[in-house]
Amino acid sequence: MKSKLNNSEHLTLTASSWLMNEQINADINFEHLWSARPPKMLELMVPTCEFKGLSQTFRPISCHRFSQAYFKPCLFSQVAERHLPSDLGRIYANYSSADRSLNQVLVHWLESDGSIARHSVSETAPNSSIYLLYFGQVARTLIIEPRADCTSIAERSATKIALKNKSVITMGGTFQQTHTHRVLRLKQRARETDKRCIFVYFRASTTVD
């Protein structure tokens, strides 16, 4: 990891994609927001090595996180809720008044062994910004990397960002077409008593209701 991004800093990734790292000044009741998680953890269906006839079998695996979309559904949450938790609603109102393209909120509640796999978001409007908010007592590491299919980027090193409570990462421009992001799992030697955390995405979704 060659590049690090500090608080309140703007980073130009390409001529058309960029990152902003900031801290928000907002009152958040973590326990109240944590209690708003869905009753069951997110499961994804992955293919097994067996085939029955021409159909491949699948098995569920736990992602060690809870996920819920608001206002519009998405891949990880097929049913969208209409009402945000109150603390989060106030923050979203501020962002959506400044960025009128926003129409979806996606929340991931992570246990201590939870992580977010490397990905870029394909369900958002072209060149729209995605705002990633982090809440938690323990710092988590966000990794930004060039997409493998974006061969025009000569510098292939990753950017490592230490997320602290109330961090906001803005992924702007063509970020989703040029880069991916992921969140590392906590190392076992971390001994903080409360390792839970919450990731919130404010997005301009192109998903059809």
Secondary structure, 3 states (H helix, E strand, C coil): CCEECCCCEEEECCCCEEEEEEECCCCCCHHHHHCCCCCCCCEEEEEEEEEECCEEEEEEEECCEEEEEECCCECCECCCECCCCHHHHHHHHHHHHHCCCCCEEEEEEECCCCCEEEECCCCECCCCCEEEEEEECCCEEEEEEECCCCCCCCCCCCEEEEECCCEEEEEEECHHHHEEEEECCCCCCCCCCCCCEEEEEEECECCCC
